[in-house]
Amino acid sequence: MSSAAIPIGEWLVSLRQAANDLLNTSLRFEKAGAEEAGGGRGKRTGKGAAKGAAKGAGKAAAGKKSEPAAGEQHGAYIAVLGERNSMHLGLTTSADGCRALARGLLGMRSDEELSEHDAVDGVSEVMNIMAGKVKSTLSDRDHSLRLGMPIFMQQPIQVREGMERVQAEVMIGPVACTLMVFQMKQAA
C-alpha cells in the first residue's frame, strides 16, 4: 500500500501540537511572580503569541520572555522522510531562547550555568522530540516516515527557489519561537 503526500499545512499543525505536548510534558520553566490558575503555564500574550497559539503552544509563562532579535535566529532542523513525503522541520529562536529551552528540558533554573555545547544539544533534543511526535502523529498516513539527525544552525535556513515554507510564531513557555516546515515544491 503506497502512502499519499501529506500537505505541508498539516505538518505545521502537527508541529504546533508537538510543541504544545512538549511544553506540557517535558519542559519545566521557573515560575515568576503571580500567575493565573491553569497549571502555572501562564497566559497568552501579545499579538504574535495569539496568532501562533496552538492549543497551548502559544502560552507564555509570567516573567522574562526571550524575544528573538532580527537576524539573530539560532535553531535546530530535522528531516522527516518517507516514500511520498520529504519535509524538514525547524525551530528557531534567539541565543537566549536556545539557552532557556535547554534549561527547561534539563529542569535547570535560569541562574544556573549552561555551556554553549549543552545549549546546542538541548535545543537539538527539543527538536528531535518534537519531530518524533510529528512522525508518530502522521505515521498512520505514511508508515514509511523516518527521522534524520537534528542539525543546529546559528541562522535560519533561507528559502530558495523551488522551496516552499510555512511557519508559525509561537511561545513555548517564556520563549518566543518560530516553527517551520519546508520542502521542495512538487513538479507540475
Steps between C-alpha positions, in 0.01 A plus 500: 500500500650829389471803723370837382680832525397689814433872438760736649236677711418177682867463591493846659184417698670183627819692586300758699326220690838334566628829648193515722544137610867563578412808705246301700717192556876548475582868546516659844537875521536705817187662626545873530264723697128453534346278238150424397342165578563229246804300595745789524543519124387863486286668238518596138662834447554729205368499146765255376433252780126500435562460127737208550319330786417136453293380793763606750815529290429873501485519878771701670620468856492817706830679539787558259435404142769417249423699186692409184692791350492557126794323341590318823307181444655173617331167480478135417371330189418138425391309190197272504505275196266239357393339172288801397601763756821692538473780754738695718381627836664787683493697821677836526537755777762735643821377667336577837192309389716197415651508848154536658365200306803289593464599866128417484577155360765440767285642782759768578440842657572806289796597722676164454801484266442335164782450249453589134543129417221405743272770355557367146442140614188604693336683210591215264335254739190723528475493118560123495220441753259723309586335166442158658157614614421629149617170348285307745195716424538470123624139480148367448499700173854393397640192671838553333585823688844512662697772676835642408745641752437848640732771373564818700563822308565854613280644228168400347495300179426731210218414263645457153332469164317171484439487876173547683481602867226553755567632847336603824613736774434335838591531863644185656487589867675838523684454169391666175564247222436450133389154391568422133419228252662507160528281193596508135200605289335216309556498124186575301 
